[in-house]
Amino acid sequence: METTTKPSFGEIIKGHKPVLVDFSAEWCGPCKMMPPILKEVKDKMGDQVTILKLDIDRNPAVATAYGIQSVPTLIVFRDGQIKWRQSGVLRADQIKQVLDGILSSQ
């Protein structure tokens, strides 16, 4: 029987495809506004971008490594580098505009 392992966070963000990470927490009110916004972004952008939600309480080492001090914080990674970072709730069109800019800067 073959076992498949999920790629690690570090492996996922190393790819050339932009990865939008939503750092959030269960107890965070504004964080609860993000899922429908991120779904809209994913619906518009499809496979051009990977979107991950990361719970800072379940992944404290990752949150600490990226200096997450408030949630929600959105970070876009590409080729292992931070290309954009913003704290707070944003509209889907604002996020898409950022991702479009990153995609056009091949």
Buried (B, 14 or more C-beta within 10 A) or exposed (E): EEEEEEEEBEEBBBBEBBBBBBBBBEEBEEBEEBEEBBEBBBEBBEEEBBBBBBBBEEBEEBBEEBEBEEBBBBBBBBEEEEBBBBBEBBEBEBBBEBBBEBBEEE
